[in-house]
Amino acid sequence: MENPYIPYPVRIDEIEIATEDKSLKTFKFVFLNKEDEEKFSYQAGQFAELSIPGVGEIPIGIASSPVEKGFVKFTVFRAGVVTTHLHNMKVGDIMGIRGPLGNWYPWDKLENKNVVIIGGGFAFTTLRSSIIYMLDPANRKKFKNIDVVYGARSPGMLLYRDELFEWESRDDINMHITVDGTDDPDWKYNKGFVPTIVEQKAPQADADTYAIICGPPIMIKFTMPALVKLGYKENQIIMSLENRMKCGIGMCGRCNIGKELVCKDGPVFTLEELNKTPKEY
Amino acid sequence: MEIIKIKKSDWAGGIDKSRKTYHLFGPVKHKNHHIFRQLENNIYPDMEYMSSVLSPKSVLFPQSQKILVTSADASGKACHIFTPPEQDHTPRAVIGIRPCDAKAVQLVKLNFDTKEYQDPYWCSAFEATTFVGLAVNTPSVLDFSTSAGSGPFAQEGLDVLLVDCKDHYLAKILSQKGKEFLNTAGFNEKEDPKAADQVIQQMKISAEKAICSVIQTQHLKKKTVLELYEAPFWEDIAFSCISCGTCAYVCPTCWCFDIQDETQGKTAVRFRNWDTCMPALFTRHSSGHNPRGEKIQRVRQRFMHKLKYFDDKYDQGIMCIGCGRCVEKCPVNIDIRDICNLMNAYKPEKESDAGEIKGEIK
């Protein structure tokens, strides 16, 4: 019997400060045992438990992409006991990763479709994973138009800035980067909240267009009406949820919304599915 | 089907014989009530018990259990690499478990033994365990097991059903595990199965007749989750709740747990503890956001889980076996039977009241 509670041992290979306020760091991990990397075969949209023995575990979306080999990446906001401990760890430290956990964005269903990615703040990690996956030369032809609306409070709070600007210069992805506000006179992208930019820049929905949304509750709340206005139906809006979790494998019982367990039946749901459950997220 | 007769004068001797092979668990008197626990060599299960305060779920799912350990000594090689502690796979036998508590184990199994993941701690304990049940001849006034998918003589989840016939037990063998246990204990006096089963059937009928408490569940399935979720009665039900969690701790079907880490000296330990959905901390995000921050949401979660979500998910009836423990122990007299009947009888005033969400997250 496989023991799903045992984390794979990993070494912290690189730590990068991800935002100007230093509240987010991106950790690159390398598996101590090569064969564990194969067992940890994941899809964009899944998450894992970062495990620090003696401290605890935290469920975090996987920010690296299945097409990136040799490492896994997570961008972590310093919020509680475990994340604070993690922020104080150093390159070379040994810890654990348990996963991959949960379902993923419906890549089969999204083939030959237009995909609109909408993200806000630091909920851009599995979206980064998704974009890298879709832009991979082996995969790009599987998708039609790709639009990305991504916003943060200020330019320095955008995650993965180098990549964002690189994607901005490509012609196979339409980037709509935005910030709530900035006093930088050289800022050449959008200014305004994500819902507004979605309404202005996101494509009108047709039967072949799907939106993936990940962001803080307030952004989601105001983006929904914008998407409805653009003609998106409940089954064309795909969301990734977060809830407090412990086990990550559907057993400990705290992350449920109705009968669905966010950790195992989710975290990815369509709005159609969510509208059948209590809004306990 | 085989039925064995066990003279009560032979009982203690058989129990002693079985100890050589099995770790025994059973009901033991403790102060003014009974608890279920492992039996040392000179302790015998008290077969006169009515119910135990806590259910026997702890035999498979201890209140606190180490799941992983590692060295926290940075100079060592295996520092911070977790491995499970050694587990005891010695066969165990639970003697005198009530039939409804055994059925509860089957319901809990749906959570711990799934297609995708098997909880190795629970599953290996389950594999090692033989359930020797004791039929309930005189059900308590709080027993509503017959309307909750079980009953005083129910067999589901049992390997042996013992029936107390004054000077002897009739032991109905229900599985190979049960047969092996009786063999090990040296109980092998075969009864005429037909005649003995008739005796058992008679006793079963009179025990079931003695149950005076019932719940109605027949309409729960066809109601939608949101209909019941938005019903007006939750405010009243939750009003007196003090979020103590007693209902969950005494419940044989509640399986929620917490995972915590501790470092003791140079050892780091990860363990799990029983948890309960009643306090706000259960679901609070580290951001402070809490999807069930209000008491009414948590009380509703408890009963919706047991009486609606569970059946919707597994199609195995409700997640309650009618033992009556939570009814007895709730300090403010919240009664699952009343709530179940309310939910079952509930009709929303207007169909359109429930589930009216159009592309907007509230």
Interface residues (C-beta under 8 A of the other chain):
Chain A: M1 E2 N3 P4 Y5 I6 P7 P9 L32 S51 I52 P53 G54 V55 G56 E57 A79 G80 T83 D93 I94 M95 G96 P217 I220 K221 M224 P225 L227 V228 Y232 E234 I237 E242 N243 R244 K246 C247 I249 G250 M251 C252 G253 R254 C255 N256 I257 G258 K259 K264 L271 L274 N275 K276 T277 P278 K279 E280 Y281
Chain B: I67 L68 T70 A72 C79 H80 I81 F82 T83 P84 N111 F112 T114 E116 Y117 Q118 D119 P120 C123 S124 T224 V225 L226 Y229 W255 C256 F257 D258 I259 Q260 D261 E262 T263 A268 V269 R270 R272 D275 C277 F282 T283 R284 H285 S286 S287 H289 P291 R292 Q297 Q301 M304 H305 K308 Y309 F310 D312 K313 G355 I357 K358 G359 E360 I361 K362
